[in-house]
Every structure is written in structure tokens, then in C-alpha cells.
Amino acid sequence: MESDARYYRRRAVEELAAADRAVTSAARDRRLQLVGLYLDRLRELDEPSPFNERELMRRRAGQRPAMGWLAAAESQLV
């Protein structure tokens, strides 16, 4: 049987991936709320987050990872 910490970690990762695939901002926001819920549960168990904080802040700000390559390429052209 899967431990609670492993379940919360797995679900957080799955929901974050689903947020990246979300078509509407409302769907993305719902998925990110679930990510927050699972991360809170992990904190209650004194388990580390599967994500770095900078990545989560970027995603919560609505920046899409698929567009990250474009900004990086543009900054190298300047």
C-alpha cells in the first residue's frame, strides 16, 4: 500500500501537470488549488515538497512552461 506522503507527492505532481495542460484559466486555478492542498498535507507530515518554490511561484503567476523556451531564445538574441 502507498504511504500518505507518497500519495500526496504523486497527486501534487499529477495536478501540476494537469494545470499545465488546462485550457482555461479557471481550470488551471482549480488544479493549482489542489496542488496547494496536497503540499499542505505534505507539510503537515514534515515531508519535503517535490517542487522548488521558484517553479511554483512562476506557475501560480500564470506563466506557461511551453512559452519559456521562447523568452529564453529571445533573450539570447539581444
N, C-alpha and C positions, 0 to 999 in steps of 0.2 A: 504494500500500500504506500502511496505517495505521502510524504510528510507535508504538514501545513505550509512550512516555509517554501518547500519546493513547488507546491501548488500555487501559492501567491506569486512567486517569482515567475513561473511559467505563464500564468494568466496575465501578469503585467506586461510581459514581453509580447504575448499574443494580442492584447488590446492595443498596445502601442503600434504594432504592425497594422492592425485594423484601422487605427486612426490615420495612419499614413495613406491608406487606401480609400479613406472616406471621400465621398463625392461632395457632400455638403458640409458647411462649417458646423451645423448643428450636430450632425453625426460625429464629426471629429471631436467636438466638445464633449459629447456623451462618452465616447471612448476614452478620452483623456481623464474624465472624472473617474471612470473605472480604474484606470492606471493609478490615479491618486489613492483610491480606496485600497487597492492591493499593496501599494507601497506603505500606506499607513499600517496595514496589518503586519507587514514585514518589520516595520519599526517597533511595533508592539512586541514582537518576538525577538528583538535585538539582532535582526539579521540584516546584512548589507543589501543595499539597493543593487539591482542588476544593471542600472544605468548610471552614467555620470550626470551630475547636476546641470552642467552646461548644455548637454544634449536635451534634457527635459525642458529647460527654460526656452531653448530655441523652438522646440515643438509646441510648447504652450503659447508661444508668441505667434504661432500660425505659419512659421516658415516651413515650407515643404522641402524635404530632403532631395527630391528629384530635381529641384532647381538649384541646389547647392553647387553643382558642378558648373553651372553657367556663371554664377558670380565668381567662382574661383578662376575660371578661364578668362573672364573679362578683366579681373584684377591683374592677371599676368600679362595682358596685352598692353596695359598702360605703362 
